[in-house]
Amino acid sequence: MLSICGTMEKTMTFQSEKQIVRDFYRALENASGSEIDRIMGQFCAPDLLWRGFHPFNEIRGCAEVGQRFWQPLRSSLAHLQRRMDIFIAGNNEIAGQEGVWVVSMGHLMGLFDKPWLGIRPTGKIALLRYCEFNKVENGMITQSAMFFDIPHLMMQAGLQPFPPQTAAHLVQPGPMTHNGLLFEAQDSVEGQRTNEAIEFMINDIKTWRNGEEEPLVDELRRSWNEDMIWWGPAGIGATYTIERYAQQHSGPFREGFKNRTFNGHLCRVAEGHFGGFFGWPNLTLTPTGGFMGMPASETPGDMRVIDMYRRDKDKLTENWIFIDLLHFWNMQGVDILTRMAQVPRS
């Protein structure tokens, strides 16, 4: 019995679920504004639960998602196209969210011709970083978590939503290996190795406490390759190598918050050398001042995060991060969207 189960596990694929999501993307990309409702209804359950960054938050119903998110975005970013860098699927075993989830990550690219969320258009090409988790059940998408880097779009429009960051602001590329689009079936052994590497990192980082004497770089080296790349969101930035990651993000992040609470994840999947997770929220923490140039507070804030990873051998080596910073700072009484909408055009 064990050998039979092992064989099934090794040969299990998620091809039908992947194809549904690919067909949905293709239909959505080719749809005019008036056709979006029909496309949403064709591929998504009527009571679709969609989780998106502030100011969208949770939306229930495929028609509502089309009208409140996709139609305004498609109107603002003309000739919108999806440029994927990672596409994977896997079984999520987190209690209450079990099932097959399909994940894509990359950029939505278009001509920024009309305002979106109060951000003034540039008439130029624009890239909206995104990562999307879709749960597929009985041939339909029933849940989605679509996280997107709105401050990055603001910066492309000439705005500065945050003080200067500790790392580098970049248009972020996909995997260095250029092999993140797993359209074909994969050997589940590789996905399991990736999942184990992610699990090790999560459990190891949870052992950290303020005042611990172990050098941060020594802790990081247990989970990461020396040439790791951390592709952080706008407002924090990207950083390269363990030492610079410790200096430019991990260290300042740990120093900048107290009362850190890990809330768990809603989905965690891996396939091949790639994997990731999201939470709603992942973390709750209280700013002690200085992080991202922002003041201290006694108000706990929630961080909704997607992490995507590439594994090289037995350790993690690339990490793409999406954090709903607009939501977090809004909980601190700082409305970044309103601030940026009021900035006079130069």
Beta strands, then each sheet from edge to edge (+ up, - down):
strand 1: 44-52
strand 2: 58-60
strand 3: 77-92
strand 4: 99-112
strand 5: 125-137
strand 6: 140-148
strand 7: 224-231
strand 8: 238-240
strand 9: 257-262
strand 10: 267-271
strand 11: 274-278
strand 12: 283-287
strand 13: 301-303
strand 14: 305-312
strand 15: 315-323
sheet 1: 2+ 1- 6- 5+ 4- 3+
sheet 2: 8+ 7- 15- 14+ 11- 10+
sheet 3: 9+ 12- 13+
end
